[in-house]
């Protein structure tokens, strides 16, 4: 039976038919037909329990209230990955299965860096979605050989964030100054900007480079062979990848 609470339909099942080991699924998509179709298809699957669905206008705190263990999230719209960061901040332990993941490097890596736990391609079936859900719960990843190859290639490059140009020219400049042992205060003075601005840049740098300490970022800089002059190459443009949900601890003064 489904109950409507604003834009949030909550699916209430008989506790006797709701064993604890069944993943609790919440579906997110701005496309109503897709959303309702997925809910209907998954409701017929005995191994999962659908607890609700909504478009991306819903506040993450409302989703927290129904305690899903897995979010099935449509990334074919631009809001999808942006919403991922917000939901990960509100529910750090929730697993996210992304629908409509094209096997393109930038898309796959963007999903991975946003904290996605499972991938379903645009041609995937309901069975593929169910498999991805159970795999995510177990901490496993089921994906196509192409997607696996993209992920392995990315992981194999510890300095990929620097080498692939994910850092903006200003961020590269700040990493270069960090490698010289400068504090945020000294960097701000050197560049003629506010200390708070430097702190924000450092936070983004650590997130993009997937490290937690300034020293690790500096080490990646040296490993990549990028020096201060290369940090200011004109015409460099950042690749718009989402920032992972976890907050680095070392964006300090």
PyMOL commands that set and color helices and strands:
alter all, ss='L'
color gray80, all
select helices_A, chain A and resi 15-17+32-43+60-64+79-90+105-113+126-137+145-155+160-163+169-179+184-191+195-208+214-224+230-232
alter helices_A, ss='H'
color red, helices_A
select strands_A, chain A and resi 2-5+8-11+23-28+48-54+70-74+95-99+118-120
alter strands_A, ss='S'
color yellow, strands_A
deselect
rebuild
show_as cartoon
